[in-house]
Amino acid sequence: MSAATVGLAAGMALGFAAFFGGFWAFLLVAFLGLVGLIIGRVLQGDLELSDFTRPRNRL
C-alpha cells in the first residue's frame, strides 16, 4: 500500500471521528494512530525502543 493511500485512509478516519464524535474523538483517534504507527515501526524494525530508553552520552 502506498504512502498516499495510507495518508488518505488516516485522514478519512480522523475526519469521520471529528464529524461524528467531536473534538475529543478526533484527538483519541489521532493519538491511537500515532501509537499504532510507533508499534508498526518497531515491529518492522525501523525503530528501536532503546532509542527512547537509553541515556545520551554527554560530551
C-alpha distance matrix in Angstrom:
0.0 3.8 6.7 8.3 6.5 7.0 10.3 11.2 10.9 12.9 15.3 15.9 16.6 19.0 20.6 21.4 22.7 24.9 26.1 27.0 27.8 29.1 28.8 28.9 26.1 24.0 25.0 24.3 20.8 20.2 21.9 20.1 16.7 18.2 19.5 16.2 14.6 17.7 17.7 14.1 15.2 18.4 17.1 14.8 17.9 17.1 19.8 23.1 25.3 28.3 27.1 28.1 31.1 33.2 35.8 35.8 38.6 40.9 42.7
3.8 0.0 3.8 5.4 5.3 6.5 8.7 10.0 10.9 12.5 14.3 15.6 16.9 18.6 20.0 21.5 22.9 24.5 25.9 27.3 28.1 28.9 28.3 28.8 26.3 23.7 24.6 24.5 21.0 19.8 21.8 20.7 17.0 18.0 19.9 17.1 14.9 17.9 18.7 15.3 15.5 19.1 18.5 15.9 18.5 17.0 19.6 23.2 25.5 28.3 26.7 27.7 31.0 32.9 35.2 34.8 37.5 39.6 41.2
6.7 3.8 0.0 3.8 5.4 5.1 6.0 8.5 9.9 10.5 12.0 14.1 15.3 16.4 18.0 19.9 21.0 22.3 24.0 25.7 26.2 26.6 25.6 26.1 24.0 21.2 21.7 22.0 18.7 17.0 19.0 18.4 14.6 15.2 17.5 15.3 12.6 15.6 17.1 14.1 14.0 17.7 17.8 15.5 17.7 15.6 17.8 21.5 23.5 26.3 24.3 25.2 28.6 30.6 32.6 32.1 34.9 36.8 38.4
8.3 5.4 3.8 0.0 3.8 5.5 5.0 6.1 8.6 9.8 10.4 12.2 14.2 15.2 16.2 18.2 19.9 20.8 22.1 24.1 25.0 25.3 24.6 25.7 23.5 20.5 21.6 22.3 18.9 17.3 19.9 19.5 15.8 16.8 19.6 17.4 15.1 18.4 20.0 17.2 17.4 21.2 21.3 19.1 21.5 19.3 21.3 25.0 26.8 29.6 27.5 28.1 31.6 33.7 35.6 35.0 37.9 39.5 41.1
6.5 5.3 5.4 3.8 0.0 3.8 5.4 5.0 6.2 8.6 9.8 10.6 12.3 14.2 15.2 16.5 18.4 19.9 20.9 22.4 23.5 24.4 24.1 24.9 22.3 19.7 21.2 21.4 17.7 16.9 19.6 18.5 14.9 16.7 19.0 16.4 14.8 18.4 19.3 16.4 17.5 21.1 20.6 18.8 21.6 20.1 22.0 25.5 27.2 30.3 28.6 29.0 32.3 34.6 36.8 36.6 39.6 41.5 43.3
7.0 6.5 5.1 5.5 3.8 0.0 3.8 5.4 5.1 6.1 8.5 9.9 10.6 12.3 14.1 15.4 16.5 18.3 19.9 21.2 21.7 22.6 22.0 22.4 19.8 17.4 18.4 18.3 14.7 13.8 16.1 15.0 11.3 13.0 15.3 12.7 11.1 14.7 15.7 13.1 14.2 17.8 17.6 16.1 19.0 17.4 18.9 22.3 23.7 26.9 25.4 25.6 28.8 31.3 33.5 33.5 36.7 38.6 40.6
10.3 8.7 6.0 5.0 5.4 3.8 0.0 3.8 5.5 5.1 6.0 8.5 9.9 10.5 12.0 14.2 15.3 16.3 18.1 19.9 20.4 20.7 19.8 20.7 18.5 15.6 16.6 17.3 13.9 12.3 15.1 14.9 11.2 12.6 15.5 13.7 11.9 15.4 17.1 15.0 15.7 19.3 19.8 18.4 20.8 18.7 19.8 23.3 24.5 27.5 25.6 25.5 28.9 31.4 33.3 33.1 36.2 37.8 39.7
11.2 10.0 8.5 6.1 5.0 5.4 3.8 0.0 3.8 5.5 5.1 6.1 8.6 9.9 10.4 12.2 14.2 15.2 16.2 18.1 19.3 19.8 19.6 20.8 18.4 15.6 17.4 18.1 14.5 13.7 17.0 16.5 13.2 15.2 18.0 16.1 14.9 18.6 19.9 17.8 19.0 22.5 22.6 21.4 24.1 22.2 23.4 26.8 27.9 31.1 29.2 29.0 32.4 35.0 36.9 36.7 39.9 41.5 43.4
10.9 10.9 9.9 8.6 6.2 5.1 5.5 3.8 0.0 3.8 5.5 5.1 6.2 8.6 9.8 10.6 12.3 14.2 15.3 16.4 17.4 18.5 18.6 19.3 16.4 14.2 16.2 16.0 12.3 12.3 15.3 14.1 11.1 13.8 16.1 13.8 13.4 17.2 18.0 16.0 17.9 21.1 20.8 20.1 23.1 21.7 22.7 25.9 26.7 30.1 28.6 28.2 31.4 34.2 36.3 36.6 39.9 41.7 43.9
12.9 12.5 10.5 9.8 8.6 6.1 5.1 5.5 3.8 0.0 3.8 5.4 5.1 6.2 8.5 10.0 10.6 12.2 14.2 15.5 15.7 16.4 15.9 16.4 13.9 11.3 12.8 12.9 9.2 8.7 11.7 11.1 7.9 10.5 13.1 11.4 11.0 14.6 15.9 14.5 16.2 19.3 19.6 19.2 21.9 20.3 20.7 23.7 24.2 27.6 26.0 25.3 28.4 31.3 33.3 33.6 37.0 38.6 40.9
15.3 14.3 12.0 10.4 9.8 8.5 6.0 5.1 5.5 3.8 0.0 3.8 5.4 5.1 6.0 8.6 9.8 10.5 12.1 14.2 14.9 15.0 14.5 15.8 13.6 10.6 12.6 13.7 10.4 9.5 13.2 13.4 10.6 12.8 15.8 14.7 14.1 17.6 19.2 18.0 19.4 22.6 23.2 22.6 25.1 23.1 23.5 26.6 27.0 30.2 28.3 27.5 30.8 33.6 35.3 35.4 38.7 40.0 42.2
15.9 15.6 14.1 12.2 10.6 9.9 8.5 6.1 5.1 5.4 3.8 0.0 3.8 5.4 4.9 6.1 8.5 9.8 10.4 12.0 13.5 14.3 14.8 16.2 13.4 11.0 13.9 14.4 11.0 11.4 15.0 14.6 12.3 15.2 17.7 16.2 16.3 19.9 21.0 19.7 21.6 24.6 24.8 24.4 27.2 25.7 26.1 29.1 29.4 32.8 31.2 30.3 33.4 36.4 38.3 38.6 42.0 43.4 45.7
16.6 16.9 15.3 14.2 12.3 10.6 9.9 8.6 6.2 5.1 5.4 3.8 0.0 3.8 5.4 5.2 6.2 8.6 9.9 10.6 11.3 12.6 13.1 13.7 10.6 8.8 11.4 11.2 7.7 9.0 12.2 11.3 9.6 12.9 15.0 13.6 14.4 17.8 18.6 17.8 20.1 22.7 22.8 23.0 25.8 24.6 24.7 27.3 27.3 30.8 29.5 28.3 31.2 34.4 36.4 37.0 40.5 42.0 44.6
19.0 18.6 16.4 15.2 14.2 12.3 10.5 9.9 8.6 6.2 5.1 5.4 3.8 0.0 3.8 5.5 5.1 6.1 8.5 10.1 10.0 10.3 10.0 11.0 8.5 5.8 8.5 9.3 6.4 6.7 10.4 10.7 9.3 11.9 14.5 14.1 14.6 17.6 19.0 18.8 20.5 23.2 23.9 24.1 26.5 24.9 24.6 27.2 26.9 30.2 28.6 27.2 30.1 33.3 34.9 35.4 39.0 40.2 42.7
20.6 20.0 18.0 16.2 15.2 14.1 12.0 10.4 9.8 8.5 6.0 4.9 5.4 3.8 0.0 3.8 5.4 5.1 6.1 8.5 9.7 9.7 10.3 12.3 10.1 7.6 11.0 12.2 9.8 10.3 14.0 14.4 13.1 15.7 18.3 17.8 18.2 21.3 22.7 22.2 24.0 26.7 27.3 27.4 29.9 28.2 28.1 30.8 30.6 33.9 32.2 30.8 33.8 36.9 38.4 38.8 42.3 43.4 45.8
21.4 21.5 19.9 18.2 16.5 15.4 14.2 12.2 10.6 10.0 8.6 6.1 5.2 5.5 3.8 0.0 3.8 5.4 5.1 5.9 7.8 9.2 10.9 12.3 9.3 8.3 11.9 12.2 9.8 11.6 14.9 14.6 13.8 16.9 18.9 18.1 19.2 22.4 23.2 22.8 25.1 27.6 27.8 28.2 30.9 29.6 29.5 32.0 31.7 35.1 33.8 32.3 35.0 38.4 40.1 40.7 44.4 45.6 48.2
22.7 22.9 21.0 19.9 18.4 16.5 15.3 14.2 12.3 10.6 9.8 8.5 6.2 5.1 5.4 3.8 0.0 3.8 5.5 5.5 5.2 6.7 8.1 8.7 5.6 5.1 8.7 8.7 6.9 9.3 12.1 12.0 12.1 15.0 16.7 16.5 18.0 20.7 21.6 21.8 24.0 26.2 26.7 27.5 30.0 28.7 28.2 30.4 29.6 33.0 31.8 30.0 32.5 36.0 37.6 38.5 42.2 43.3 46.1
24.9 24.5 22.3 20.8 19.9 18.3 16.3 15.2 14.2 12.2 10.5 9.8 8.6 6.1 5.1 5.4 3.8 0.0 3.8 5.8 5.5 4.6 5.6 7.9 6.2 4.7 8.4 9.9 9.0 10.2 13.1 14.1 14.1 16.4 18.5 18.9 19.9 22.4 23.8 24.1 26.0 28.2 29.1 29.7 32.0 30.4 29.7 32.0 31.2 34.4 32.9 30.9 33.6 36.9 38.2 38.9 42.5 43.4 46.0
26.1 25.9 24.0 22.1 20.9 19.9 18.1 16.2 15.3 14.2 12.1 10.4 9.9 8.5 6.1 5.1 5.5 3.8 0.0 3.8 5.9 5.9 8.4 10.8 9.1 8.4 12.1 13.2 12.2 13.7 16.7 17.3 17.1 19.7 21.8 21.8 22.9 25.7 26.9 26.9 28.9 31.3 31.9 32.4 34.9 33.4 32.9 35.3 34.6 37.9 36.4 34.5 37.3 40.6 42.0 42.6 46.2 47.1 49.7
27.0 27.3 25.7 24.1 22.4 21.2 19.9 18.1 16.4 15.5 14.2 12.0 10.6 10.1 8.5 5.9 5.5 5.8 3.8 0.0 3.8 6.0 9.4 10.7 8.3 9.2 12.7 12.9 12.1 14.5 17.0 17.0 17.4 20.4 21.9 21.7 23.4 26.1 26.8 27.0 29.4 31.5 31.8 32.7 35.3 34.2 33.6 35.7 34.8 38.3 37.1 35.1 37.5 41.0 42.6 43.5 47.2 48.3 51.1
27.8 28.1 26.2 25.0 23.5 21.7 20.4 19.3 17.4 15.7 14.9 13.5 11.3 10.0 9.7 7.8 5.2 5.5 5.9 3.8 0.0 3.8 6.9 7.2 5.1 7.1 10.0 10.0 10.1 12.7 14.6 14.9 16.0 18.6 19.8 20.2 22.1 24.4 25.1 25.8 28.1 29.9 30.5 31.7 34.1 33.0 32.0 33.8 32.6 36.0 34.9 32.6 34.9 38.4 39.9 41.0 44.7 45.7 48.6
29.1 28.9 26.6 25.3 24.4 22.6 20.7 19.8 18.5 16.4 15.0 14.3 12.6 10.3 9.7 9.2 6.7 4.6 5.9 6.0 3.8 0.0 3.8 5.7 5.6 6.4 9.0 10.2 10.9 12.5 14.5 15.7 16.7 18.7 20.3 21.2 22.7 24.8 26.0 26.9 28.8 30.7 31.7 32.7 34.8 33.4 32.3 34.1 32.9 36.0 34.6 32.3 34.6 38.1 39.2 40.1 43.8 44.5 47.3
28.8 28.3 25.6 24.6 24.1 22.0 19.8 19.6 18.6 15.9 14.5 14.8 13.1 10.0 10.3 10.9 8.1 5.6 8.4 9.4 6.9 3.8 0.0 3.8 5.5 5.0 6.3 8.7 10.0 10.6 12.3 14.3 15.3 16.6 18.5 19.9 21.0 22.8 24.5 25.6 27.1 28.9 30.3 31.3 33.1 31.4 30.1 31.9 30.5 33.5 31.9 29.4 31.9 35.2 36.1 36.9 40.5 41.1 43.8
28.9 28.8 26.1 25.7 24.9 22.4 20.7 20.8 19.3 16.4 15.8 16.2 13.7 11.0 12.3 12.3 8.7 7.9 10.8 10.7 7.2 5.7 3.8 0.0 3.8 5.3 5.1 6.1 8.6 9.8 10.4 12.2 14.0 15.3 16.5 18.2 19.8 21.2 22.5 24.0 25.7 27.1 28.5 29.9 31.6 30.3 28.6 30.1 28.4 31.4 30.2 27.5 29.6 33.1 34.1 35.2 38.9 39.6 42.6
26.1 26.3 24.0 23.5 22.3 19.8 18.5 18.4 16.4 13.9 13.6 13.4 10.6 8.5 10.1 9.3 5.6 6.2 9.1 8.3 5.1 5.6 5.5 3.8 0.0 3.8 5.4 5.0 6.1 8.5 9.8 10.5 12.1 14.1 15.2 16.2 18.1 20.0 20.9 22.1 24.1 25.7 26.6 28.0 30.1 28.9 27.6 29.3 27.9 31.1 30.1 27.7 29.9 33.4 34.8 36.0 39.8 40.8 43.7
24.0 23.7 21.2 20.5 19.7 17.4 15.6 15.6 14.2 11.3 10.6 11.0 8.8 5.8 7.6 8.3 5.1 4.7 8.4 9.2 7.1 6.4 5.0 5.3 3.8 0.0 3.8 5.5 5.3 6.1 8.6 10.0 10.5 12.4 14.3 15.3 16.4 18.5 20.0 20.8 22.5 24.5 25.7 26.6 28.6 27.0 25.9 27.9 26.9 30.1 28.6 26.4 29.0 32.4 33.7 34.5 38.2 39.1 41.9
25.0 24.6 21.7 21.6 21.2 18.4 16.6 17.4 16.2 12.8 12.6 13.9 11.4 8.5 11.0 11.9 8.7 8.4 12.1 12.7 10.0 9.0 6.3 5.1 5.4 3.8 0.0 3.8 5.5 5.0 6.0 8.5 9.7 10.5 12.3 14.1 15.2 16.6 18.4 19.7 21.1 22.7 24.3 25.5 27.0 25.4 23.9 25.6 24.2 27.2 25.7 23.3 25.8 29.2 30.3 31.2 34.9 35.8 38.6
24.3 24.5 22.0 22.3 21.4 18.3 17.3 18.1 16.0 12.9 13.7 14.4 11.2 9.3 12.2 12.2 8.7 9.9 13.2 12.9 10.0 10.2 8.7 6.1 5.0 5.5 3.8 0.0 3.8 5.4 5.1 6.1 8.4 9.9 10.6 12.1 14.1 15.4 16.5 18.1 19.9 21.2 22.4 24.0 25.8 24.7 23.1 24.5 23.0 26.2 25.2 22.8 24.9 28.5 30.0 31.3 35.1 36.3 39.3
20.8 21.0 18.7 18.9 17.7 14.7 13.9 14.5 12.3 9.2 10.4 11.0 7.7 6.4 9.8 9.8 6.9 9.0 12.2 12.1 10.1 10.9 10.0 8.6 6.1 5.3 5.5 3.8 0.0 3.8 5.5 5.2 6.0 8.6 9.8 10.3 12.1 14.3 15.2 16.0 18.1 19.9 20.7 22.0 24.1 23.0 21.9 23.8 22.8 26.2 25.2 23.2 25.7 29.1 30.9 32.0 35.7 37.1 40.0
20.2 19.8 17.0 17.3 16.9 13.8 12.3 13.7 12.3 8.7 9.5 11.4 9.0 6.7 10.3 11.6 9.3 10.2 13.7 14.5 12.7 12.5 10.6 9.8 8.5 6.1 5.0 5.4 3.8 0.0 3.8 5.6 5.1 6.3 8.8 9.8 10.5 12.5 14.3 15.1 16.5 18.5 20.0 20.8 22.6 20.9 19.8 21.9 21.1 24.3 22.8 20.9 23.7 27.0 28.5 29.3 32.9 34.2 36.9
21.9 21.8 19.0 19.9 19.6 16.1 15.1 17.0 15.3 11.7 13.2 15.0 12.2 10.4 14.0 14.9 12.1 13.1 16.7 17.0 14.6 14.5 12.3 10.4 9.8 8.6 6.0 5.1 5.5 3.8 0.0 3.8 5.3 5.1 6.3 8.6 9.8 10.8 12.4 14.2 15.5 16.8 18.5 19.9 21.3 19.9 18.2 19.7 18.4 21.5 20.3 18.1 20.6 24.0 25.6 26.7 30.4 31.7 34.7
20.1 20.7 18.4 19.5 18.5 15.0 14.9 16.5 14.1 11.1 13.4 14.6 11.3 10.7 14.4 14.6 12.0 14.1 17.3 17.0 14.9 15.7 14.3 12.2 10.5 10.0 8.5 6.1 5.2 5.6 3.8 0.0 3.8 5.4 5.0 6.1 8.5 9.9 10.5 12.0 14.1 15.3 16.3 18.0 19.9 19.1 17.6 19.1 17.9 21.4 20.7 18.8 21.0 24.6 26.6 28.0 31.7 33.4 36.4
16.7 17.0 14.6 15.8 14.9 11.3 11.2 13.2 11.1 7.9 10.6 12.3 9.6 9.3 13.1 13.8 12.1 14.1 17.1 17.4 16.0 16.7 15.3 14.0 12.1 10.5 9.7 8.4 6.0 5.1 5.3 3.8 0.0 3.8 5.4 5.0 6.1 8.7 9.8 10.3 12.2 14.2 15.2 16.1 18.2 17.0 16.2 18.3 17.9 21.4 20.3 18.9 21.6 24.9 27.0 27.9 31.6 33.3 36.1
18.2 18.0 15.2 16.8 16.7 13.0 12.6 15.2 13.8 10.5 12.8 15.2 12.9 11.9 15.7 16.9 15.0 16.4 19.7 20.4 18.6 18.7 16.6 15.3 14.1 12.4 10.5 9.9 8.6 6.3 5.1 5.4 3.8 0.0 3.8 5.4 5.0 6.3 8.6 9.8 10.6 12.4 14.3 15.2 16.6 15.0 13.6 15.6 15.0 18.3 16.9 15.4 18.3 21.5 23.5 24.2 27.9 29.5 32.3
19.5 19.9 17.5 19.6 19.0 15.3 15.5 18.0 16.1 13.1 15.8 17.7 15.0 14.5 18.3 18.9 16.7 18.5 21.8 21.9 19.8 20.3 18.5 16.5 15.2 14.3 12.3 10.6 9.8 8.8 6.3 5.0 5.4 3.8 0.0 3.8 5.4 5.2 6.2 8.5 10.0 10.7 12.3 14.1 15.5 14.7 12.9 14.2 13.0 16.5 15.9 14.2 16.6 20.0 22.3 23.6 27.3 29.3 32.3
16.2 17.1 15.3 17.4 16.4 12.7 13.7 16.1 13.8 11.4 14.7 16.2 13.6 14.1 17.8 18.1 16.5 18.9 21.8 21.7 20.2 21.2 19.9 18.2 16.2 15.3 14.1 12.1 10.3 9.8 8.6 6.1 5.0 5.4 3.8 0.0 3.8 5.5 5.1 6.0 8.5 9.9 10.4 12.0 14.1 13.7 12.8 14.6 14.2 17.9 17.5 16.5 18.9 22.1 24.7 25.9 29.5 31.7 34.5
14.6 14.9 12.6 15.1 14.8 11.1 11.9 14.9 13.4 11.0 14.1 16.3 14.4 14.6 18.2 19.2 18.0 19.9 22.9 23.4 22.1 22.7 21.0 19.8 18.1 16.4 15.2 14.1 12.1 10.5 9.8 8.5 6.1 5.0 5.4 3.8 0.0 3.8 5.5 5.1 6.1 8.6 9.9 10.4 12.2 11.0 10.4 12.9 13.3 16.8 15.7 15.2 18.2 21.0 23.5 24.2 27.6 29.8 32.4
17.7 17.9 15.6 18.4 18.4 14.7 15.4 18.6 17.2 14.6 17.6 19.9 17.8 17.6 21.3 22.4 20.7 22.4 25.7 26.1 24.4 24.8 22.8 21.2 20.0 18.5 16.6 15.4 14.3 12.5 10.8 9.9 8.7 6.3 5.2 5.5 3.8 0.0 3.8 5.4 5.1 6.2 8.7 9.8 10.6 9.5 7.8 9.7 9.6 13.1 12.2 11.6 14.4 17.3 19.9 20.8 24.2 26.5 29.3
17.7 18.7 17.1 20.0 19.3 15.7 17.1 19.9 18.0 15.9 19.2 21.0 18.6 19.0 22.7 23.2 21.6 23.8 26.9 26.8 25.1 26.0 24.5 22.5 20.9 20.0 18.4 16.5 15.2 14.3 12.4 10.5 9.8 8.6 6.2 5.1 5.5 3.8 0.0 3.8 5.5 5.1 6.2 8.5 9.9 10.2 8.9 10.0 9.8 13.5 13.7 13.2 15.3 18.3 21.3 22.7 26.0 28.6 31.5
14.1 15.3 14.1 17.2 16.4 13.1 15.0 17.8 16.0 14.5 18.0 19.7 17.8 18.8 22.2 22.8 21.8 24.1 26.9 27.0 25.8 26.9 25.6 24.0 22.1 20.8 19.7 18.1 16.0 15.1 14.2 12.0 10.3 9.8 8.5 6.0 5.1 5.4 3.8 0.0 3.8 5.4 5.2 6.0 8.5 8.8 8.9 11.1 12.1 15.6 15.4 15.7 18.1 20.6 23.7 24.6 27.8 30.5 33.0
15.2 15.5 14.0 17.4 17.5 14.2 15.7 19.0 17.9 16.2 19.4 21.6 20.1 20.5 24.0 25.1 24.0 26.0 28.9 29.4 28.1 28.8 27.1 25.7 24.1 22.5 21.1 19.9 18.1 16.5 15.5 14.1 12.2 10.6 10.0 8.5 6.1 5.1 5.5 3.8 0.0 3.8 5.5 5.0 6.1 5.2 5.5 8.3 10.1 13.2 12.5 13.4 16.1 18.2 21.1 21.7 24.7 27.4 29.8
18.4 19.1 17.7 21.2 21.1 17.8 19.3 22.5 21.1 19.3 22.6 24.6 22.7 23.2 26.7 27.6 26.2 28.2 31.3 31.5 29.9 30.7 28.9 27.1 25.7 24.5 22.7 21.2 19.9 18.5 16.8 15.3 14.2 12.4 10.7 9.9 8.6 6.2 5.1 5.4 3.8 0.0 3.8 5.4 5.1 6.1 4.8 5.8 7.3 10.5 10.8 11.7 13.7 15.8 19.1 20.2 23.1 26.1 28.6
17.1 18.5 17.8 21.3 20.6 17.6 19.8 22.6 20.8 19.6 23.2 24.8 22.8 23.9 27.3 27.8 26.7 29.1 31.9 31.8 30.5 31.7 30.3 28.5 26.6 25.7 24.3 22.4 20.7 20.0 18.5 16.3 15.2 14.3 12.3 10.4 9.9 8.7 6.2 5.2 5.5 3.8 0.0 3.8 5.4 7.8 8.1 9.0 10.4 13.5 14.3 15.3 16.9 19.0 22.4 23.6 26.5 29.6 32.1
14.8 15.9 15.5 19.1 18.8 16.1 18.4 21.4 20.1 19.2 22.6 24.4 23.0 24.1 27.4 28.2 27.5 29.7 32.4 32.7 31.7 32.7 31.3 29.9 28.0 26.6 25.5 24.0 22.0 20.8 19.9 18.0 16.1 15.2 14.1 12.0 10.4 9.8 8.5 6.0 5.0 5.4 3.8 0.0 3.8 5.7 7.8 9.7 12.2 14.9 15.0 16.7 18.7 20.4 23.6 24.3 26.9 29.9 32.1
17.9 18.5 17.7 21.5 21.6 19.0 20.8 24.1 23.1 21.9 25.1 27.2 25.8 26.5 29.9 30.9 30.0 32.0 34.9 35.3 34.1 34.8 33.1 31.6 30.1 28.6 27.0 25.8 24.1 22.6 21.3 19.9 18.2 16.6 15.5 14.1 12.2 10.6 9.9 8.5 6.1 5.1 5.4 3.8 0.0 3.8 5.5 6.9 10.1 12.1 12.2 14.5 16.4 17.5 20.7 21.2 23.6 26.7 28.8
17.1 17.0 15.6 19.3 20.1 17.4 18.7 22.2 21.7 20.3 23.1 25.7 24.6 24.9 28.2 29.6 28.7 30.4 33.4 34.2 33.0 33.4 31.4 30.3 28.9 27.0 25.4 24.7 23.0 20.9 19.9 19.1 17.0 15.0 14.7 13.7 11.0 9.5 10.2 8.8 5.2 6.1 7.8 5.7 3.8 0.0 3.8 6.9 10.2 12.1 11.1 13.4 16.0 17.0 19.8 19.8 22.3 25.1 27.0
19.8 19.6 17.8 21.3 22.0 18.9 19.8 23.4 22.7 20.7 23.5 26.1 24.7 24.6 28.1 29.5 28.2 29.7 32.9 33.6 32.0 32.3 30.1 28.6 27.6 25.9 23.9 23.1 21.9 19.8 18.2 17.6 16.2 13.6 12.9 12.8 10.4 7.8 8.9 8.9 5.5 4.8 8.1 7.8 5.5 3.8 0.0 3.8 6.7 8.8 7.6 9.6 12.3 13.6 16.5 16.8 19.6 22.4 24.6
23.1 23.2 21.5 25.0 25.5 22.3 23.3 26.8 25.9 23.7 26.6 29.1 27.3 27.2 30.8 32.0 30.4 32.0 35.3 35.7 33.8 34.1 31.9 30.1 29.3 27.9 25.6 24.5 23.8 21.9 19.7 19.1 18.3 15.6 14.2 14.6 12.9 9.7 10.0 11.1 8.3 5.8 9.0 9.7 6.9 6.9 3.8 0.0 3.8 5.3 5.6 7.8 9.5 10.7 13.9 14.8 17.5 20.7 23.2
25.3 25.5 23.5 26.8 27.2 23.7 24.5 27.9 26.7 24.2 27.0 29.4 27.3 26.9 30.6 31.7 29.6 31.2 34.6 34.8 32.6 32.9 30.5 28.4 27.9 26.9 24.2 23.0 22.8 21.1 18.4 17.9 17.9 15.0 13.0 14.2 13.3 9.6 9.8 12.1 10.1 7.3 10.4 12.2 10.1 10.2 6.7 3.8 0.0 3.8 5.2 5.5 6.6 8.8 12.2 13.8 17.0 19.9 22.9
28.3 28.3 26.3 29.6 30.3 26.9 27.5 31.1 30.1 27.6 30.2 32.8 30.8 30.2 33.9 35.1 33.0 34.4 37.9 38.3 36.0 36.0 33.5 31.4 31.1 30.1 27.2 26.2 26.2 24.3 21.5 21.4 21.4 18.3 16.5 17.9 16.8 13.1 13.5 15.6 13.2 10.5 13.5 14.9 12.1 12.1 8.8 5.3 3.8 0.0 3.8 5.2 4.9 5.6 9.2 10.9 13.6 16.9 19.8
27.1 26.7 24.3 27.5 28.6 25.4 25.6 29.2 28.6 26.0 28.3 31.2 29.5 28.6 32.2 33.8 31.8 32.9 36.4 37.1 34.9 34.6 31.9 30.2 30.1 28.6 25.7 25.2 25.2 22.8 20.3 20.7 20.3 16.9 15.9 17.5 15.7 12.2 13.7 15.4 12.5 10.8 14.3 15.0 12.2 11.1 7.6 5.6 5.2 3.8 0.0 3.8 5.9 6.3 8.8 9.4 12.4 15.3 18.0
28.1 27.7 25.2 28.1 29.0 25.6 25.5 29.0 28.2 25.3 27.5 30.3 28.3 27.2 30.8 32.3 30.0 30.9 34.5 35.1 32.6 32.3 29.4 27.5 27.7 26.4 23.3 22.8 23.2 20.9 18.1 18.8 18.9 15.4 14.2 16.5 15.2 11.6 13.2 15.7 13.4 11.7 15.3 16.7 14.5 13.4 9.6 7.8 5.5 5.2 3.8 0.0 3.8 6.2 8.3 9.7 13.3 15.7 18.8
31.1 31.0 28.6 31.6 32.3 28.8 28.9 32.4 31.4 28.4 30.8 33.4 31.2 30.1 33.8 35.0 32.5 33.6 37.3 37.5 34.9 34.6 31.9 29.6 29.9 29.0 25.8 24.9 25.7 23.7 20.6 21.0 21.6 18.3 16.6 18.9 18.2 14.4 15.3 18.1 16.1 13.7 16.9 18.7 16.4 16.0 12.3 9.5 6.6 4.9 5.9 3.8 0.0 3.8 6.5 9.2 12.5 15.1 18.6
33.2 32.9 30.6 33.7 34.6 31.3 31.4 35.0 34.2 31.3 33.6 36.4 34.4 33.3 36.9 38.4 36.0 36.9 40.6 41.0 38.4 38.1 35.2 33.1 33.4 32.4 29.2 28.5 29.1 27.0 24.0 24.6 24.9 21.5 20.0 22.1 21.0 17.3 18.3 20.6 18.2 15.8 19.0 20.4 17.5 17.0 13.6 10.7 8.8 5.6 6.3 6.2 3.8 0.0 3.8 6.5 9.3 12.3 15.5
35.8 35.2 32.6 35.6 36.8 33.5 33.3 36.9 36.3 33.3 35.3 38.3 36.4 34.9 38.4 40.1 37.6 38.2 42.0 42.6 39.9 39.2 36.1 34.1 34.8 33.7 30.3 30.0 30.9 28.5 25.6 26.6 27.0 23.5 22.3 24.7 23.5 19.9 21.3 23.7 21.1 19.1 22.4 23.6 20.7 19.8 16.5 13.9 12.2 9.2 8.8 8.3 6.5 3.8 0.0 3.8 6.5 8.9 12.4
35.8 34.8 32.1 35.0 36.6 33.5 33.1 36.7 36.6 33.6 35.4 38.6 37.0 35.4 38.8 40.7 38.5 38.9 42.6 43.5 41.0 40.1 36.9 35.2 36.0 34.5 31.2 31.3 32.0 29.3 26.7 28.0 27.9 24.2 23.6 25.9 24.2 20.8 22.7 24.6 21.7 20.2 23.6 24.3 21.2 19.8 16.8 14.8 13.8 10.9 9.4 9.7 9.2 6.5 3.8 0.0 3.8 6.1 9.4
38.6 37.5 34.9 37.9 39.6 36.7 36.2 39.9 39.9 37.0 38.7 42.0 40.5 39.0 42.3 44.4 42.2 42.5 46.2 47.2 44.7 43.8 40.5 38.9 39.8 38.2 34.9 35.1 35.7 32.9 30.4 31.7 31.6 27.9 27.3 29.5 27.6 24.2 26.0 27.8 24.7 23.1 26.5 26.9 23.6 22.3 19.6 17.5 17.0 13.6 12.4 13.3 12.5 9.3 6.5 3.8 0.0 3.7 6.4
40.9 39.6 36.8 39.5 41.5 38.6 37.8 41.5 41.7 38.6 40.0 43.4 42.0 40.2 43.4 45.6 43.3 43.4 47.1 48.3 45.7 44.5 41.1 39.6 40.8 39.1 35.8 36.3 37.1 34.2 31.7 33.4 33.3 29.5 29.3 31.7 29.8 26.5 28.6 30.5 27.4 26.1 29.6 29.9 26.7 25.1 22.4 20.7 19.9 16.9 15.3 15.7 15.1 12.3 8.9 6.1 3.7 0.0 3.8
42.7 41.2 38.4 41.1 43.3 40.6 39.7 43.4 43.9 40.9 42.2 45.7 44.6 42.7 45.8 48.2 46.1 46.0 49.7 51.1 48.6 47.3 43.8 42.6 43.7 41.9 38.6 39.3 40.0 36.9 34.7 36.4 36.1 32.3 32.3 34.5 32.4 29.3 31.5 33.0 29.8 28.6 32.1 32.1 28.8 27.0 24.6 23.2 22.9 19.8 18.0 18.8 18.6 15.5 12.4 9.4 6.4 3.8 0.0
